Amino acid sequence: MVRKLTAAAALATLAASCAPETQTPVKVRALVLSSNGTYEPQEVELKTVKDIVTLEGQVVRLLGGANVRLDSNDPELQVATTEEALERALVKDEGRPVTASYITDAQGVLWPADFHTWNLVTTYYNLERAWDYFRTIAEVRAADLPQTKAYYFPDFVLADLDDKPQRDNALYFAPTSSFLVLPFDQVQSAPLAINASVLTHEYAHLVFNRLAYSGRTLPEAITTWSATGGIATPGLNVLKSLDEGLADFHAYVASCQSSFGCNTRVLATSFEGKPVDDRDLTNPRNCMTRDLRSQLTDTNFATFSGREYQVGTILATALFKASRTAADRQVLARAVTAAYSDTSVDKPGLAQRTREHLNDQSKFTLGLAMRTLVQHLPSGNIELKQAVCTQLATHLQIPIDELVGGKDDCPASTTVNSSCESINP
Ligand SMILES: [Zn+2]
């Protein structure tokens, strides 16, 4: 009898470990960066997961075994004229729901039972934290943050670059409106999906796409401004720089909620050395130079590509330096996302500004983009506005007359400080 009972109990435990019932929040262990800078299995709560085995919830739906291929010679891609057809042409196989497995401890907390479950749970957790940051701190409407597919360890081929599947990356891929968590190869430290700052940066691209690009997989400004036949693409270069820089700023602000604390080094723990330092918001070299500015305004994106991170880091540095308290960071993060799209006549958002200058991208300057951002700061918060204007003028070297003048613009008293060498006459 005793033996029977034990067997029955063991079976029950086994069943529970295969398919625990999902009641939110789910207490689970994930790999989280602790205050001493190491990743540790920490007990966390997943608040939005609907199925803990397939890791599907309000924020993402994880799919394994997908095949995504971008090949400009692909006949299916060449005839794709709608966004749906484009997605179908790129996603050769959507894969299937993942299967996570757990061991339940005495307190009812689920412990991932294998490596992939650790990676999957941490991916869900990091994307849920990013979603939560945008909902609560940046105040983006829930309707603008829909459930998104996340292809886990897909075969992702960019055939024009390389026939081998891409590795060592986690990205938001706008053409398929999905996240891609790629297998790792060279990255010896923290895989990118475990790096909360990297996933928040990627989630920020989704938000930028939803608001500044109206959720389009082929944003109008990008397709129109790319088609210049090789001549300079100043508007496109600015737009891409904004997307990268603001993503780093959001990743920084979101990190201040974490147990590690505010993280100015988005790539730290996954990479080392120069790439990490180049993106560090405390790097004293984060200043616009004459060379970078002429690249921004005078080159085609094909040439400029890669430098959007440099301009972006300088922008993120300016915002970081302007907002040193939790309250200021929140006000600024809200202003930034509010500036993505605003249909009001007196202070249009970035989406509206790009549309306005669709036929002449040279009018969509860094100065105009920054004025758009400044206009969305609450007018009562004079000190923060002043700080943002000073840092933008200093680090991005935007001529002050491009930032001042209107009711909600930078105050006329805006000056630069001595953090950067002046490149303006
Ligand atoms: Zn990015």
Residues whose N, C-alpha, C, O or C-beta is under 5 A from the ligand:
A	BS01	ZN	E244
